């Protein structure tokens, strides 16, 4: 149970910072598509 309790919050913490990064990466890809049609 301890491992499960420790893993769940860690996964949630790791997922939060990744979302903005993925959004910024998606935005960068869109900009590259505009530059290189």
mmCIF entry with sequence, helices, sheets and N, C-alpha, C, O atoms, coordinates in Angstrom:
data_MODEL
# 
_entry.id   MODEL 
# 
_entity.id                         1 
_entity.type                       polymer 
_entity.pdbx_number_of_molecules   1 
# 
_entity_poly.entity_id                      1 
_entity_poly.type                           'polypeptide(L)' 
_entity_poly.nstd_linkage                   no 
_entity_poly.nstd_monomer                   no 
_entity_poly.pdbx_seq_one_letter_code       
;(UNK)(UNK)(UNK)(UNK)(UNK)(UNK)(UNK)(UNK)(UNK)(UNK)(UNK)(UNK)(UNK)(UNK)(UNK)(UNK)
(UNK)(UNK)(UNK)(UNK)(UNK)(UNK)(UNK)(UNK)(UNK)(UNK)(UNK)(UNK)(UNK)(UNK)(UNK)(UNK)
(UNK)(UNK)(UNK)(UNK)(UNK)
;
_entity_poly.pdbx_seq_one_letter_code_can   XXXXXXXXXXXXXXXXXXXXXXXXXXXXXXXXXXXXX 
_entity_poly.pdbx_strand_id                 A 
# 
loop_
_entity_poly_seq.entity_id 
_entity_poly_seq.num 
_entity_poly_seq.mon_id 
_entity_poly_seq.hetero 
1 1  UNK n 
1 2  UNK n 
1 3  UNK n 
1 4  UNK n 
1 5  UNK n 
1 6  UNK n 
1 7  UNK n 
1 8  UNK n 
1 9  UNK n 
1 10 UNK n 
1 11 UNK n 
1 12 UNK n 
1 13 UNK n 
1 14 UNK n 
1 15 UNK n 
1 16 UNK n 
1 17 UNK n 
1 18 UNK n 
1 19 UNK n 
1 20 UNK n 
1 21 UNK n 
1 22 UNK n 
1 23 UNK n 
1 24 UNK n 
1 25 UNK n 
1 26 UNK n 
1 27 UNK n 
1 28 UNK n 
1 29 UNK n 
1 30 UNK n 
1 31 UNK n 
1 32 UNK n 
1 33 UNK n 
1 34 UNK n 
1 35 UNK n 
1 36 UNK n 
1 37 UNK n 
# 
_struct_asym.id          A 
_struct_asym.entity_id   1 
# 
_struct_conf.conf_type_id            HELX_P 
_struct_conf.id                      HELX_P1 
_struct_conf.pdbx_PDB_helix_id       AA1 
_struct_conf.beg_label_comp_id       UNK 
_struct_conf.beg_label_asym_id       A 
_struct_conf.beg_label_seq_id        2 
_struct_conf.pdbx_beg_PDB_ins_code   ? 
_struct_conf.end_label_comp_id       UNK 
_struct_conf.end_label_asym_id       A 
_struct_conf.end_label_seq_id        35 
_struct_conf.pdbx_end_PDB_ins_code   ? 
_struct_conf.beg_auth_comp_id        UNK 
_struct_conf.beg_auth_asym_id        A 
_struct_conf.beg_auth_seq_id         2 
_struct_conf.end_auth_comp_id        UNK 
_struct_conf.end_auth_asym_id        A 
_struct_conf.end_auth_seq_id         35 
_struct_conf.pdbx_PDB_helix_class    1 
_struct_conf.details                 ? 
_struct_conf.pdbx_PDB_helix_length   34 
# 
_struct_conf_type.id          HELX_P 
_struct_conf_type.criteria    ? 
_struct_conf_type.reference   ? 
# 
loop_
_atom_site.group_PDB 
_atom_site.id 
_atom_site.type_symbol 
_atom_site.label_atom_id 
_atom_site.label_alt_id 
_atom_site.label_comp_id 
_atom_site.label_asym_id 
_atom_site.label_entity_id 
_atom_site.label_seq_id 
_atom_site.pdbx_PDB_ins_code 
_atom_site.Cartn_x 
_atom_site.Cartn_y 
_atom_site.Cartn_z 
_atom_site.occupancy 
_atom_site.B_iso_or_equiv 
_atom_site.pdbx_formal_charge 
_atom_site.auth_seq_id 
_atom_site.auth_comp_id 
_atom_site.auth_asym_id 
_atom_site.auth_atom_id 
_atom_site.pdbx_PDB_model_num 
ATOM 1   N N  . UNK A 1 1  ? 0.842 -1.204 0.000   1.00 0.00 ? 1  UNK A N  1 
ATOM 2   C CA . UNK A 1 1  ? 0.000 0.000  0.000   1.00 0.00 ? 1  UNK A CA 1 
ATOM 3   C C  . UNK A 1 1  ? 0.879 1.258  0.000   1.00 0.00 ? 1  UNK A C  1 
ATOM 4   O O  . UNK A 1 1  ? 0.541 2.267  -0.619  1.00 0.00 ? 1  UNK A O  1 
ATOM 5   N N  . UNK A 1 2  ? 1.979 1.178  0.685   1.00 0.00 ? 2  UNK A N  1 
ATOM 6   C CA . UNK A 1 2  ? 2.847 2.356  0.757   1.00 0.00 ? 2  UNK A CA 1 
ATOM 7   C C  . UNK A 1 2  ? 3.370 2.713  -0.632  1.00 0.00 ? 2  UNK A C  1 
ATOM 8   O O  . UNK A 1 2  ? 3.428 3.887  -0.997  1.00 0.00 ? 2  UNK A O  1 
ATOM 9   N N  . UNK A 1 3  ? 3.748 1.699  -1.399  1.00 0.00 ? 3  UNK A N  1 
ATOM 10  C CA . UNK A 1 3  ? 4.266 1.968  -2.738  1.00 0.00 ? 3  UNK A CA 1 
ATOM 11  C C  . UNK A 1 3  ? 3.192 2.609  -3.606  1.00 0.00 ? 3  UNK A C  1 
ATOM 12  O O  . UNK A 1 3  ? 3.468 3.556  -4.342  1.00 0.00 ? 3  UNK A O  1 
ATOM 13  N N  . UNK A 1 4  ? 1.969 2.096  -3.520  1.00 0.00 ? 4  UNK A N  1 
ATOM 14  C CA . UNK A 1 4  ? 0.872 2.634  -4.318  1.00 0.00 ? 4  UNK A CA 1 
ATOM 15  C C  . UNK A 1 4  ? 0.592 4.077  -3.906  1.00 0.00 ? 4  UNK A C  1 
ATOM 16  O O  . UNK A 1 4  ? 0.379 4.941  -4.757  1.00 0.00 ? 4  UNK A O  1 
ATOM 17  N N  . UNK A 1 5  ? 0.595 4.335  -2.597  1.00 0.00 ? 5  UNK A N  1 
ATOM 18  C CA . UNK A 1 5  ? 0.307 5.692  -2.117  1.00 0.00 ? 5  UNK A CA 1 
ATOM 19  C C  . UNK A 1 5  ? 1.401 6.658  -2.563  1.00 0.00 ? 5  UNK A C  1 
ATOM 20  O O  . UNK A 1 5  ? 1.120 7.809  -2.898  1.00 0.00 ? 5  UNK A O  1 
ATOM 21  N N  . UNK A 1 6  ? 2.645 6.189  -2.565  1.00 0.00 ? 6  UNK A N  1 
ATOM 22  C CA . UNK A 1 6  ? 3.748 7.064  -2.957  1.00 0.00 ? 6  UNK A CA 1 
ATOM 23  C C  . UNK A 1 6  ? 3.770 7.286  -4.470  1.00 0.00 ? 6  UNK A C  1 
ATOM 24  O O  . UNK A 1 6  ? 4.156 8.354  -4.945  1.00 0.00 ? 6  UNK A O  1 
ATOM 25  N N  . UNK A 1 7  ? 3.353 6.270  -5.216  1.00 0.00 ? 7  UNK A N  1 
ATOM 26  C CA . UNK A 1 7  ? 3.419 6.365  -6.674  1.00 0.00 ? 7  UNK A CA 1 
ATOM 27  C C  . UNK A 1 7  ? 2.326 7.270  -7.236  1.00 0.00 ? 7  UNK A C  1 
ATOM 28  O O  . UNK A 1 7  ? 2.587 8.054  -8.149  1.00 0.00 ? 7  UNK A O  1 
ATOM 29  N N  . UNK A 1 8  ? 1.135 7.176  -6.717  1.00 0.00 ? 8  UNK A N  1 
ATOM 30  C CA . UNK A 1 8  ? 0.016 7.948  -7.252  1.00 0.00 ? 8  UNK A CA 1 
ATOM 31  C C  . UNK A 1 8  ? 0.269 9.455  -7.204  1.00 0.00 ? 8  UNK A C  1 
ATOM 32  O O  . UNK A 1 8  ? 0.151 10.108 -8.241  1.00 0.00 ? 8  UNK A O  1 
ATOM 33  N N  . UNK A 1 9  ? 0.610 10.039 -6.056  1.00 0.00 ? 9  UNK A N  1 
ATOM 34  C CA . UNK A 1 9  ? 0.863 11.486 -6.009  1.00 0.00 ? 9  UNK A CA 1 
ATOM 35  C C  . UNK A 1 9  ? 2.024 11.876 -6.919  1.00 0.00 ? 9  UNK A C  1 
ATOM 36  O O  . UNK A 1 9  ? 2.000 12.936 -7.546  1.00 0.00 ? 9  UNK A O  1 
ATOM 37  N N  . UNK A 1 10 ? 3.038 11.017 -6.989  1.00 0.00 ? 10 UNK A N  1 
ATOM 38  C CA . UNK A 1 10 ? 4.194 11.326 -7.835  1.00 0.00 ? 10 UNK A CA 1 
ATOM 39  C C  . UNK A 1 10 ? 3.768 11.417 -9.299  1.00 0.00 ? 10 UNK A C  1 
ATOM 40  O O  . UNK A 1 10 ? 4.191 12.322 -10.019 1.00 0.00 ? 10 UNK A O  1 
ATOM 41  N N  . UNK A 1 11 ? 2.938 10.486 -9.730  1.00 0.00 ? 11 UNK A N  1 
ATOM 42  C CA . UNK A 1 11 ? 2.463 10.492 -11.112 1.00 0.00 ? 11 UNK A CA 1 
ATOM 43  C C  . UNK A 1 11 ? 1.667 11.763 -11.381 1.00 0.00 ? 11 UNK A C  1 
ATOM 44  O O  . UNK A 1 11 ? 1.798 12.371 -12.444 1.00 0.00 ? 11 UNK A O  1 
ATOM 45  N N  . UNK A 1 12 ? 0.840 12.164 -10.415 1.00 0.00 ? 12 UNK A N  1 
ATOM 46  C CA . UNK A 1 12 ? 0.031 13.369 -10.584 1.00 0.00 ? 12 UNK A CA 1 
ATOM 47  C C  . UNK A 1 12 ? 0.937 14.591 -10.684 1.00 0.00 ? 12 UNK A C  1 
ATOM 48  O O  . UNK A 1 12 ? 0.695 15.485 -11.494 1.00 0.00 ? 12 UNK A O  1 
ATOM 49  N N  . UNK A 1 13 ? 1.978 14.625 -9.859  1.00 0.00 ? 13 UNK A N  1 
ATOM 50  C CA . UNK A 1 13 ? 2.902 15.768 -9.882  1.00 0.00 ? 13 UNK A CA 1 
ATOM 51  C C  . UNK A 1 13 ? 3.660 15.812 -11.203 1.00 0.00 ? 13 UNK A C  1 
ATOM 52  O O  . UNK A 1 13 ? 3.907 16.886 -11.753 1.00 0.00 ? 13 UNK A O  1 
ATOM 53  N N  . UNK A 1 14 ? 4.026 14.634 -11.707 1.00 0.00 ? 14 UNK A N  1 
ATOM 54  C CA . UNK A 1 14 ? 4.778 14.586 -12.960 1.00 0.00 ? 14 UNK A CA 1 
ATOM 55  C C  . UNK A 1 14 ? 3.897 14.974 -14.141 1.00 0.00 ? 14 UNK A C  1 
ATOM 56  O O  . UNK A 1 14 ? 4.375 15.584 -15.097 1.00 0.00 ? 14 UNK A O  1 
ATOM 57  N N  . UNK A 1 15 ? 2.613 14.624 -14.082 1.00 0.00 ? 15 UNK A N  1 
ATOM 58  C CA . UNK A 1 15 ? 1.717 14.906 -15.206 1.00 0.00 ? 15 UNK A CA 1 
ATOM 59  C C  . UNK A 1 15 ? 1.423 16.401 -15.321 1.00 0.00 ? 15 UNK A C  1 
ATOM 60  O O  . UNK A 1 15 ? 1.275 16.913 -16.430 1.00 0.00 ? 15 UNK A O  1 
ATOM 61  N N  . UNK A 1 16 ? 1.337 17.103 -14.197 1.00 0.00 ? 16 UNK A N  1 
ATOM 62  C CA . UNK A 1 16 ? 0.963 18.519 -14.223 1.00 0.00 ? 16 UNK A CA 1 
ATOM 63  C C  . UNK A 1 16 ? 1.941 19.373 -15.031 1.00 0.00 ? 16 UNK A C  1 
ATOM 64  O O  . UNK A 1 16 ? 1.503 20.128 -15.899 1.00 0.00 ? 16 UNK A O  1 
ATOM 65  N N  . UNK A 1 17 ? 3.259 19.282 -14.777 1.00 0.00 ? 17 UNK A N  1 
ATOM 66  C CA . UNK A 1 17 ? 4.193 20.115 -15.538 1.00 0.00 ? 17 UNK A CA 1 
ATOM 67  C C  . UNK A 1 17 ? 4.279 19.708 -17.011 1.00 0.00 ? 17 UNK A C  1 
ATOM 68  O O  . UNK A 1 17 ? 4.638 20.527 -17.857 1.00 0.00 ? 17 UNK A O  1 
ATOM 69  N N  . UNK A 1 18 ? 3.955 18.458 -17.323 1.00 0.00 ? 18 UNK A N  1 
ATOM 70  C CA . UNK A 1 18 ? 4.080 17.992 -18.699 1.00 0.00 ? 18 UNK A CA 1 
ATOM 71  C C  . UNK A 1 18 ? 3.023 18.610 -19.609 1.00 0.00 ? 18 UNK A C  1 
ATOM 72  O O  . UNK A 1 18 ? 3.294 18.850 -20.786 1.00 0.00 ? 18 UNK A O  1 
ATOM 73  N N  . UNK A 1 19 ? 1.836 18.869 -19.094 1.00 0.00 ? 19 UNK A N  1 
ATOM 74  C CA . UNK A 1 19 ? 0.754 19.400 -19.928 1.00 0.00 ? 19 UNK A CA 1 
ATOM 75  C C  . UNK A 1 19 ? 1.142 20.711 -20.602 1.00 0.00 ? 19 UNK A C  1 
ATOM 76  O O  . UNK A 1 19 ? 1.015 20.809 -21.822 1.00 0.00 ? 19 UNK A O  1 
ATOM 77  N N  . UNK A 1 20 ? 1.609 21.726 -19.870 1.00 0.00 ? 20 UNK A N  1 
ATOM 78  C CA . UNK A 1 20 ? 2.012 22.984 -20.516 1.00 0.00 ? 20 UNK A CA 1 
ATOM 79  C C  . UNK A 1 20 ? 3.144 22.763 -21.515 1.00 0.00 ? 20 UNK A C  1 
ATOM 80  O O  . UNK A 1 20 ? 3.185 23.410 -22.562 1.00 0.00 ? 20 UNK A O  1 
ATOM 81  N N  . UNK A 1 21 ? 4.062 21.851 -21.195 1.00 0.00 ? 21 UNK A N  1 
ATOM 82  C CA . UNK A 1 21 ? 5.165 21.581 -22.119 1.00 0.00 ? 21 UNK A CA 1 
ATOM 83  C C  . UNK A 1 21 ? 4.644 20.986 -23.417 1.00 0.00 ? 21 UNK A C  1 
ATOM 84  O O  . UNK A 1 21 ? 5.083 21.377 -24.498 1.00 0.00 ? 21 UNK A O  1 
ATOM 85  N N  . UNK A 1 22 ? 3.707 20.037 -23.321 1.00 0.00 ? 22 UNK A N  1 
ATOM 86  C CA . UNK A 1 22 ? 3.124 19.432 -24.521 1.00 0.00 ? 22 UNK A CA 1 
ATOM 87  C C  . UNK A 1 22 ? 2.381 20.488 -25.329 1.00 0.00 ? 22 UNK A C  1 
ATOM 88  O O  . UNK A 1 22 ? 2.430 20.484 -26.559 1.00 0.00 ? 22 UNK A O  1 
ATOM 89  N N  . UNK A 1 23 ? 1.693 21.392 -24.636 1.00 0.00 ? 23 UNK A N  1 
ATOM 90  C CA . UNK A 1 23 ? 0.952 22.450 -25.321 1.00 0.00 ? 23 UNK A CA 1 
ATOM 91  C C  . UNK A 1 23 ? 1.926 23.364 -26.058 1.00 0.00 ? 23 UNK A C  1 
ATOM 92  O O  . UNK A 1 23 ? 1.665 23.764 -27.192 1.00 0.00 ? 23 UNK A O  1 
ATOM 93  N N  . UNK A 1 24 ? 3.049 23.697 -25.416 1.00 0.00 ? 24 UNK A N  1 
ATOM 94  C CA . UNK A 1 24 ? 4.031 24.573 -26.049 1.00 0.00 ? 24 UNK A CA 1 
ATOM 95  C C  . UNK A 1 24 ? 4.682 23.868 -27.233 1.00 0.00 ? 24 UNK A C  1 
ATOM 96  O O  . UNK A 1 24 ? 4.951 24.490 -28.260 1.00 0.00 ? 24 UNK A O  1 
ATOM 97  N N  . UNK A 1 25 ? 4.933 22.569 -27.088 1.00 0.00 ? 25 UNK A N  1 
ATOM 98  C CA . UNK A 1 25 ? 5.514 21.797 -28.193 1.00 0.00 ? 25 UNK A CA 1 
ATOM 99  C C  . UNK A 1 25 ? 4.545 21.759 -29.369 1.00 0.00 ? 25 UNK A C  1 
ATOM 100 O O  . UNK A 1 25 ? 4.955 21.898 -30.522 1.00 0.00 ? 25 UNK A O  1 
ATOM 101 N N  . UNK A 1 26 ? 3.257 21.571 -29.076 1.00 0.00 ? 26 UNK A N  1 
ATOM 102 C CA . UNK A 1 26 ? 2.251 21.550 -30.139 1.00 0.00 ? 26 UNK A CA 1 
ATOM 103 C C  . UNK A 1 26 ? 2.216 22.905 -30.836 1.00 0.00 ? 26 UNK A C  1 
ATOM 104 O O  . UNK A 1 26 ? 2.104 22.976 -32.060 1.00 0.00 ? 26 UNK A O  1 
ATOM 105 N N  . UNK A 1 27 ? 2.314 23.979 -30.057 1.00 0.00 ? 27 UNK A N  1 
ATOM 106 C CA . UNK A 1 27 ? 2.322 25.326 -30.635 1.00 0.00 ? 27 UNK A CA 1 
ATOM 107 C C  . UNK A 1 27 ? 3.551 25.526 -31.513 1.00 0.00 ? 27 UNK A C  1 
ATOM 108 O O  . UNK A 1 27 ? 3.466 26.136 -32.578 1.00 0.00 ? 27 UNK A O  1 
ATOM 109 N N  . UNK A 1 28 ? 4.692 25.011 -31.063 1.00 0.00 ? 28 UNK A N  1 
ATOM 110 C CA . UNK A 1 28 ? 5.925 25.139 -31.847 1.00 0.00 ? 28 UNK A CA 1 
ATOM 111 C C  . UNK A 1 28 ? 5.801 24.391 -33.164 1.00 0.00 ? 28 UNK A C  1 
ATOM 112 O O  . UNK A 1 28 ? 6.228 24.886 -34.207 1.00 0.00 ? 28 UNK A O  1 
ATOM 113 N N  . UNK A 1 29 ? 5.218 23.199 -33.117 1.00 0.00 ? 29 UNK A N  1 
ATOM 114 C CA . UNK A 1 29 ? 5.036 22.405 -34.339 1.00 0.00 ? 29 UNK A CA 1 
ATOM 115 C C  . UNK A 1 29 ? 4.125 23.155 -35.310 1.00 0.00 ? 29 UNK A C  1 
ATOM 116 O O  . UNK A 1 29 ? 4.364 23.159 -36.518 1.00 0.00 ? 29 UNK A O  1 
ATOM 117 N N  . UNK A 1 30 ? 3.078 23.790 -34.773 1.00 0.00 ? 30 UNK A N  1 
ATOM 118 C CA . UNK A 1 30 ? 2.161 24.545 -35.641 1.00 0.00 ? 30 UNK A CA 1 
ATOM 119 C C  . UNK A 1 30 ? 2.902 25.699 -36.304 1.00 0.00 ? 30 UNK A C  1 
ATOM 120 O O  . UNK A 1 30 ? 2.696 25.977 -37.486 1.00 0.00 ? 30 UNK A O  1 
ATOM 121 N N  . UNK A 1 31 ? 3.773 26.376 -35.536 1.00 0.00 ? 31 UNK A N  1 
ATOM 122 C CA . UNK A 1 31 ? 4.529 27.494 -36.103 1.00 0.00 ? 31 UNK A CA 1 
ATOM 123 C C  . UNK A 1 31 ? 5.475 26.998 -37.188 1.00 0.00 ? 31 UNK A C  1 
ATOM 124 O O  . UNK A 1 31 ? 5.622 27.642 -38.227 1.00 0.00 ? 31 UNK A O  1 
ATOM 125 N N  . UNK A 1 32 ? 6.121 25.848 -36.951 1.00 0.00 ? 32 UNK A N  1 
ATOM 126 C CA . UNK A 1 32 ? 7.035 25.285 -37.945 1.00 0.00 ? 32 UNK A CA 1 
ATOM 127 C C  . UNK A 1 32 ? 6.273 24.923 -39.213 1.00 0.00 ? 32 UNK A C  1 
ATOM 128 O O  . UNK A 1 32 ? 6.784 25.097 -40.320 1.00 0.00 ? 32 UNK A O  1 
ATOM 129 N N  . UNK A 1 33 ? 5.050 24.417 -39.054 1.00 0.00 ? 33 UNK A N  1 
ATOM 130 C CA . UNK A 1 33 ? 4.237 24.065 -40.225 1.00 0.00 ? 33 UNK A CA 1 
ATOM 131 C C  . UNK A 1 33 ? 3.904 25.319 -41.030 1.00 0.00 ? 33 UNK A C  1 
ATOM 132 O O  . UNK A 1 33 ? 3.821 25.270 -42.257 1.00 0.00 ? 33 UNK A O  1 
ATOM 133 N N  . UNK A 1 34 ? 3.713 26.444 -40.336 1.00 0.00 ? 34 UNK A N  1 
ATOM 134 C CA . UNK A 1 34 ? 3.415 27.695 -41.039 1.00 0.00 ? 34 UNK A CA 1 
ATOM 135 C C  . UNK A 1 34 ? 4.650 28.182 -41.785 1.00 0.00 ? 34 UNK A C  1 
ATOM 136 O O  . UNK A 1 34 ? 4.549 28.676 -42.908 1.00 0.00 ? 34 UNK A O  1 
ATOM 137 N N  . UNK A 1 35 ? 5.825 28.040 -41.154 1.00 0.00 ? 35 UNK A N  1 
ATOM 138 C CA . UNK A 1 35 ? 7.065 28.504 -41.787 1.00 0.00 ? 35 UNK A CA 1 
ATOM 139 C C  . UNK A 1 35 ? 7.422 27.598 -42.961 1.00 0.00 ? 35 UNK A C  1 
ATOM 140 O O  . UNK A 1 35 ? 7.818 28.073 -44.026 1.00 0.00 ? 35 UNK A O  1 
ATOM 141 N N  . UNK A 1 36 ? 7.278 26.277 -42.755 1.00 0.00 ? 36 UNK A N  1 
ATOM 142 C CA . UNK A 1 36 ? 7.600 25.316 -43.811 1.00 0.00 ? 36 UNK A CA 1 
ATOM 143 C C  . UNK A 1 36 ? 6.333 24.595 -44.256 1.00 0.00 ? 36 UNK A C  1 
ATOM 144 O O  . UNK A 1 36 ? 6.057 23.496 -43.773 1.00 0.00 ? 36 UNK A O  1 
ATOM 145 N N  . UNK A 1 37 ? 5.564 25.175 -45.152 1.00 0.00 ? 37 UNK A N  1 
ATOM 146 C CA . UNK A 1 37 ? 4.309 24.564 -45.603 1.00 0.00 ? 37 UNK A CA 1 
ATOM 147 C C  . UNK A 1 37 ? 4.573 23.312 -46.446 1.00 0.00 ? 37 UNK A C  1 
ATOM 148 O O  . UNK A 1 37 ? 3.630 22.669 -46.909 1.00 0.00 ? 37 UNK A O  1 
# 
